[in-house]
Amino acid sequence: MSRPVRVRFAPSPTGPLHLGGVRTALYNYLFARKNGGKFILRIEDTDQTRFVPGAEEYIMNSLKWAGMELDEGIIEGGEFGPYRQSDRKHLYKKYVDQLIESGHAYYAFDTPEELDEMRERLKSQGVPNPAYNHVTRQYMKNSISLPADEVKRRLEENQAYVVRIKVSRNEEIRFHDIIRGWVIFNSSQIDDKVIFKSDGMPTYHMANIVDDYLMKITHVIRGEEWLPSTPVHVLLYKFLGWEDMMPEFAHLPLILKPDGNGKLSKRDGDRLGFPVFPLNWINPETKEESIGFKERGFLPDAFVNILAFLGWNPGGTQELYKKEELIEAFSLERVSKSGAKFDFEKAKWFNQQYIKATPIDNLLESLRDEFISANIHKDDEYLKKYIQLFVDRVTFVKEFISIGYYMFKKPNSYDEVQFNKRWTKENIPATFDNIKTQLSELNDWKSNNIESVIKQVLNDNGCKSGDIMSTFRIMISGEAGGPPLFEMAEMIGKEEVIERMNTAIAYFSK
């Protein structure tokens, strides 16, 4: 009988969550929901030297914004807690001791200087990648090479030590990866990794295995950068007698730069002008601020849809998926082995489609504070009509505030080139005097009536439609392009339209 699905997203609080990290969380989340399982957040803070203040909260806020509800975690709790590794410190040593007693791990007392000396000596002998392994451990200071009484003395004197896993020579290590199939390593390629440090904390390798075992994790879904570490983890499951509880592995492809040449980094985002973090991040040391997808104007559902397609393809032509549809369609078997290029133009297209599909009431609520900050104080009906008028013209939500500023106040300037191109034509000024008079007498200020008046006047005066419409648009908005002209004029209002026409005519008649 198969075990209930339990997956974990286990980031380290060493800085903001990168696009690749959020995608890892998303694939774990989708897999859990698809299979009726549990989605768990575990903070892996065994390396206290790299801890960054605020990073833990940033991780949780990012998942919340993206709509990935946690079943267990630091805030949510759960029967397998604590969910922060530094709070689980007391759990690991007995398993380290078990490995030492069974001969699968050993104490190593080497100083940093002695380790450097060993590496330099091996390099001088032509060894390209010096390592602490089945060969070098024989002449280093550890409980394999030293007499038992000396090891005992060093421990009693509380000399600094680490514990290393003892990896056998020339052993085949195999495991099945859901995405990559069977993966085979030879143990000669693997060094004796440190699994327990002198500060009493386990390293990632040890803590990861113990926590996954105790939390009954069934599937480990993580980035491909962890693939070389997996043989060590497989050995630890074997050495601890937990092979029957070893999770299935799935190593996700890298997210690549837009040109496909290497892994996407923050530097690439800065250089090319797009975010790589879900939310704004302020570096606590340098105070440098990095803009996030949220603050750039992406909707969370669009962001999730974008991420889902960075390495996964459901087949078919459908690209827009609601979260529930993603859950239904998702499978690890359809995740690619090769890296996925990040295309910001495509990301903007996704966001644009989601904005168009979002109910106007919802868009208004998401923009309400922005309108207030911009000193825009119109009633809800006006604002909803405004959003509807411009919804096909924005890529980011925040653009609603600026794109149609002239719907709230007089134009800041005019497209003088386009205006003068037409204003100097015969009959155009006189025609607009007539249009202004007719509009002033219009009682029912509706878009269709405004259109009828203008079209009747231009026909009577023998003017070209394009000349009149473009000039009228510039008079009231300052711009040569924009949303439907007559709906725009109706919203601005009769008195304001007439006043703007007068202002524009006076400006261009100087």
N, C-alpha and C positions, 0 to 999 in steps of 0.2 A: 504493500500500500504506500503510495507516494505521500510525502510530507506536505503539509500546508505551506504555500509559497510565502517566504519571508525574505525581503530584500532590504539592503541598507544603502544609503548614500552616506559616505564617511569622509568628509573633507577635513583638511587641517586648517585651523584658524590662523593662517599665515598672511592673509591679505584678502582682497576682494575676490569674489567668485567669478572666474573667467567663463566665457561662453562655453568652452568645452566642459567645464565642471557643471554648469547648469544643464547641459544636454545629458550628461551622465545621470544627473538627478532625474531628469525627465524620463529617460528610458527605463530607469528603475521604477519610477512612479507608474508609467503606462503598463509595464509588465505586471506589477503588483495588482493594479486595478483590473487588467484583462483576465488575470488568473484568480481573482477573488482573494488576493493575499494581502500582506501588510507591508507598508512602506515606512521605513525607519530612518531617522536622522541620528547618526552617531558622530560626535566630534572627536577627531583623532589628534589629540594635543600632547602626544608623548614627547615631542621635541619642544621643550619649553623655551629653548633659546630662540626659536623662530616665531614664537607667539606674538601676534599683532593685536593690540587693543581695538575692540570694535568689530573685529573680523567675524566673530561668532554670531553677533547680532545681525551683521550684514548678511551672512549666509541664510539665517532664518527668515529675515525680511524678504530676501530675494525669492525664496521658495514660496512664501506667502503671496507675494505680488504675482507670481506666475501661476498661482492657483493649484499648487501641489500640496494638498492637505496631508499632513503627517498623521500616521497612526500611533507612532511611538517616538519619543524624543525627549530632549532636555525639559521643555515646557510641558509637553503632553504626558510625560511619564510612561509607565508601562511595567509589566512584570519582569522584564529582563534588564532593568536599569541597574546602576546609573548609566546614562547615555553620553557621558563625557569621560574619555579615557583617564584623565588625571584623577577623576573621582573613583576609578576602578583600580587604582594602584595596588591595593591589597590583594587583588585576585591573581596576579600573574606569577609571583615568585614560586608558588608551589608547583606550577607546571614547568618552570625553569629548573627547579630542583629535581623534578621527575626526569627531565631530559638528561641532566647530569648523572643521576643515579643509574640510568639505563645505558649510559655510555654514548648518548647521541648529542651531547653538548659538553663543553669544558670551559674552565676558567682560563682567562688570558690576562696576564699582568703586564704586558708590554706597555712602555711609555710611548707618548706620541713621537718622541725623538727616535726611539728604537724602531718604530713602524716606518718612519721616514727613511731611516738608514737602510732598512730592509728593501724598501722600494727602490731607492737609489742604487743599491748594490745590484739588484736584479736588472734594472734598466741598463747599467753599465755592462752587464753580461748579455745584453741583446734581447731581454724579455720585454715585449712591447707593453703588456698589461700586467704589471706585478700584482700579485694577490696573496692574501693570507689563506692558504688552502692546504690540501693533503700533503703537499711537499714542504712548503715553508713553515708549517706549524711545528715540524720536527726540530727546528733549531731556534724557535722563538720561546718566550717565557710563558708557558702555559701548563695546565695540569696534565697534559699528555707528555710533554718533554721533561718536566721537572719531577724530582722524586716526591713521593706522597707526603713525606714529613715536611718538606719545604713548602709544598702547597698548603698544608695545614697551618704551618707557621705564618705564612703570608696572610691567610684568611684571619687567623687569630689576631694579627697585628693590624687588621683592617686596612691592608694595602689596597690601593685602587685596582679594580679589575673590571673586565667585561666578561660576559658569557657569550661564547660563539657556538653555533651549530656545527656539528662534526659531519662533514659531507664526505662520503666514500669516493674512492677513485674509480673512474670508468664504469659508472652505473647508469643505465638508461632510465630516464624519468619521463613518463608519458602522462598526458592528461587530455581530455576532450574539451574543446572549446566550441560553444554553440555556434559561433560565427565563423571560426577558422578551421573547424574539424580537429583531427588529431594533431597534437603538438608534441614534439619529441626533443628533449635536451639530453646531453651527456653530462654527468655530474662533474667531469673534468673541467667543464666550462664555468662551474659555479664555485665561488669562494666560500669560506666559512664565515657567513654573515654574523655580525653582532646581533644577538637577540635580547640582550639585557645589558643595561648601561650602569656605570659606576654610581649614577645618581639614584639608583633604585627604580628607574623607569624602564619598561620594556621598549625595544625599538618597534617600528611599524610592523615588521615581520611577525614578531611574537604576539604583540597586542592584537593585531589584525586576526590572527588565527584563533586565539583564545576567545576573543569577543564574538567572532562569527560562530564558533562552536557553542558558546554559552547562550548566545541569542538565537540559536537554531536557524541561522541564515541558510537558505536553500540555494540561492543563486547569487553569485558575485558578478555584478555588471559594472565594469570600470574601464578606464582608458587603456589604450594599447601600451602606454609607457610602463604599465605594471606587468606586462607579459614576461619580461626576463626575470621578474621576481617570483613568478608563479611556481617554478620548480622547487624553490626553497619552501614555499607554502605547502606544496604537495608533500614534501619530505616531512615537514612538521606534523601534518595530519597523520602520516604514517608512523612517525616516531612516537607520537602521543597515543597511538591506538585508536584514532578517530576516523579512519578511512571510510567507514560506513556513513559518517556524518559529513563527509567532505562536500561542499556545495558544488554545483555546476558553475563553470566559468564562461564568461562572455566578455571579450576584450574589444572595445569600441575603436573605430578608426579615428585618426586625427582630424581635427578641423584645420584646413589649410588656408594659407593666404589666398586672396582673390586670383592670383596668377598660378596657384597650385604649387608654388615653389617654397615649400617649408611650412612649418606649423604657424598658425595665426597667433600673433602676439599683440600686446598692448601697443607696442611701438608701431605695428602695422596700422592699427586703428588711428593712432595719433597722426601718422604720416598721410593716410588716405581719407581721414575725416569721418570716421564712423566709430561708434562705441563697441567695446568688447566686454563690458560688464553690464549686468542687468539693471543695476541702480547706480546712482552717483556714488563715488567713493572719494573721500578726502584722506590722503596719506597722513597718518597721525604725526609723522616725523617732519616731512617736507611741506605739509599743508597743500600739496599739489592736488587739484581736483580733477577727477576723470568723470566725464559725463556718462550716464547710463542710458540703456534703451528706454527706460520709463521716462526719464527727463527729456530725452530727445523727442519724445512724442509717440512712442510705440504703444499700442494696446497690448495688454498681457496675453490675450488669446492669439493675436497675430504673432507675437514673440514666440509663443509655444509652437505654433504651426511652422514657423521658420526653423526653429531648432529641430523639430521632429524630422524634417526633410534633410538635415545635415548628416547624412550617413544612412538613412533608412528610406526605402521606397516601397510603397504598398502595391505597386503595379497599377496599370491603368493610367488614365489621364487626369484624374481628379487631383487637385492641389490644395484646395481649401477644405480644411477639416476642422469641425468643432472638436472640443476636447473629448466629448463622448464618442465621436466618430474615430478619433485617434486611438482611443482605448480599444474600441472594437476591432480596428484594423491592425493594430500593432503586433509584430512578432519579431523576435530576435533573429530568426532565420532569414529575414529580409533586410537585415543590417549588412551593409557592404564591408568587405575587408579593406578596401582602399580608402584613402583619405577623401574628405568632402571639402570642396572649395567653398569659401564663404563669399557670397555675391550680395553686396549691399544694395545694388539696384533691385535685385529680386526681393530682398528683404523689404525695401520700400514699397514694392508692388503688393506684397502680402498685406502690409499695413494699410495701404490705400483700400484694398478690397474689404478689409475688416471694418474700416471706418464707414464705408458705404453701406455695409450690412448691419451696422449698429443702430438700434432704435434711436430716433432723435431725442427722446426724453433722456435716454442713458447718456448720450453725448453731452446734453446740456448739464446734467449733474456732474459729469467729469470735468466740465469747463467752468462751472459756476465760480469757483475761487479765482480762476484765471481772469474771468470777466471783471470781477470786483477789483483785482489787482491792477487791471488796465483802466480802471475808472469808467467802466461801461455799466451804466445803470438803466437797462431797458427791462420791460416786463417779459415774463416767460414766453408769451405768445410771439412777441417780436423776435426774441432770441431763437426760438425754435424755427421760425420762418427763415431767419438769417442762416442758421446751420443747414437747413434744407437747401437753401439757395446755393451754398458753397460746398456742399458735401462731396460733390464730384471733382472738386478742384484742389483738394488738400491731400497731402501725403502723410502729414503728421498732425495729430490733434491740435497741437499748439498753434498751428498755422491759422486756425479759425480766428484767432485774436487779431492777427495782423493782415490777413489776406484781403479782407473786406472792410478795412478801417473806415472807409468813406461811407459805410452804412450807418455810422455813429457820429461822424463829424464831417465838416467840409473837406474837400481834397487838400492835401498838403502842397500839391503841385499839379501841373498838367503835362500831358504828352504833347509838347509844343510842335514837334516835327509833324506828327500825324494830324494835329488840329490845323496847322497853317496850310498843310497840303490841300485841305478842302475849304477852309474858310475864305481863301482868296478867290475861289471860283465865283463866277457870276451868279447872282440870285441867292447864294447861300445865306448871307447876312439877312437879306430881306425875308427869306423864307423862315428864318428862325424868329424874326419879329412876329410873323404871322402865327407860327407854332406856339410861341409864348402867349400870345393873345388868346388863341383857341384853348390852350390848356388852362389859362386863368379862369376861363368861363365854364370849364368842365365841372359839373356838379358831382357826378359819381366817379370818384377817383379810383378806378380799377384798371388793372393792367390791360385788359382787352379794350377799354374805352380810350386809354392813353395811346395805344397802338393805332386804333381807328383814326383818331384825330391827326396823328403825325403822318400816317399814310395818305390821308385825304389831302392834307396840305402839300405834301411833296408831289402828289399827282397833279394837283392844281397848278403847281409852280414848275412842273417839268423837270424836277431834280432827280438825280440818281439816289436810289434807296441807300446804297452804301455810304454815300457822302453824308446824308442826313443822320443815319443811325449812328455812325461812328462819331460824328461831331457831337450829337446829343449825349452819347455815352461819356465822352471826354468832359463835357460841360458838368455833368453831375457826379462823375467819379474820378476824373483826372486821368483815367487810363483808357487805352484803346481796346482792351479786352476785358472780359469778365463774365459774370453769370447772365442769365436771360435779362435783357435790358428793361422790358416793361414791368416785370415782376419787381425788379430792383427799384424802378421809379415809383411804383405803387407803395413799396415799403418806406422809402425815404419820405414820402408825403408831398402833397401838392405845394404847400407854401415853401417848403425847403427846396424843392425842385426848381420852382420859379426863381427863388432867390439865388440859387447856384447858377442858373442860366444867366441871370443879370450880371452876377460877379464875373463869370467867364467871358461874356460878351464885352464887358467893360475892360477886362484885362487884355483881350486880344484886339481891341479897337484902339488901343493907345497909339 
